[in-house]
Amino acid sequence: MLKLFGAAFIIAATTWTGIEASRHLSERPKQLRLLKSALQSLEAEIMYGHTPLHEAARKLASQLAKPISWIFEGFAARLTEKETTVKEAWEESLGEVWRLTAFKQGEYEILRQFGETLGRHDKYSQQKQIILAITHLEREEADACDKQQKYEKMVKSLGFLSGLLLIILLM
């Protein structure tokens, strides 16, 4: 009886691990699409709304889903609450929220480079920088979708099958 309970526990734990790993694979493309849409909204606020950066970031934070909204929320708070540069405020808010996202190092580099140019240029140069960041994020999104299609089902199955293998080895 105890062996059956242990075997069921092992199967449940390894299957859950596989499902969590596959969820991470499916979250990345969703978050990338959300981030691209956020940058497009930021572009519209800057170009057509003539909205100050902290106000535009605050508006975006209220419209977006978590964890992307937390990036813009922290950014807006840092811009208004303490003496800092736009670059530092952006990097601090990215660093604070980064581990809560499904993003990889490539996205971090794209956003970090975007933050270096944020608020430094006129609105037309800023628009070009936003479009450049969106283009890079589209490339990362295509890569994320490709990995999701290739590995999502495999990771789920691997979780279950590794549990079975472990049970067989322990019997």
Residue pairs with C-beta under 8 A, 6 or more apart in sequence:
3 171
6 170
7 167
10 163
10 166
10 167
10 170
11 160
11 163
11 164
11 167
12 163
13 163
14 159
14 160
14 162
14 163
14 166
15 156
15 159
15 160
15 163
16 159
17 159
18 155
18 156
18 157
18 158
18 159
18 160
18 162
19 156
19 159
21 155
21 156
21 159
22 151
22 152
22 153
22 155
22 156
24 102
25 144
25 147
25 148
25 151
25 152
25 155
26 148
26 152
27 102
28 102
28 103
28 104
28 144
28 147
28 148
29 141
29 144
29 145
29 148
30 102
31 67
31 68
31 101
31 102
31 103
32 103
32 107
32 137
32 140
32 141
32 144
33 141
34 64
34 65
34 68
35 68
35 107
35 111
35 137
36 134
36 137
36 138
36 141
38 60
38 64
38 68
38 72
39 114
39 130
39 133
39 134
39 137
40 130
40 134
41 59
41 60
41 63
42 56
42 57
42 60
42 130
43 126
43 127
43 130
43 131
45 51
45 56
45 59
45 60
46 53
46 56
46 123
46 126
46 127
46 130
47 123
47 127
49 56
50 123
51 59
53 79
53 86
53 118
53 119
54 75
54 76
54 79
54 80
55 76
57 72
57 73
57 75
57 76
57 79
58 72
58 73
58 76
60 69
60 72
61 69
61 70
61 72
61 73
61 76
62 69
63 69
64 72
67 97
67 100
67 101
68 101
70 93
70 96
70 97
70 100
71 93
71 94
71 97
72 93
73 93
74 92
74 93
74 96
74 97
75 89
75 90
75 93
78 84
78 88
78 89
78 92
78 93
79 86
79 89
84 92
86 115
86 118
86 119
86 120
87 115
87 116
87 118
87 119
90 111
90 114
90 115
90 118
91 112
91 115
94 108
94 111
94 112
94 115
98 108
104 140
106 140
106 143
107 137
107 140
110 133
110 136
110 137
110 140
111 133
113 133
114 129
114 130
114 132
114 133
117 125
117 126
117 129
118 126
118 129
119 126
121 129
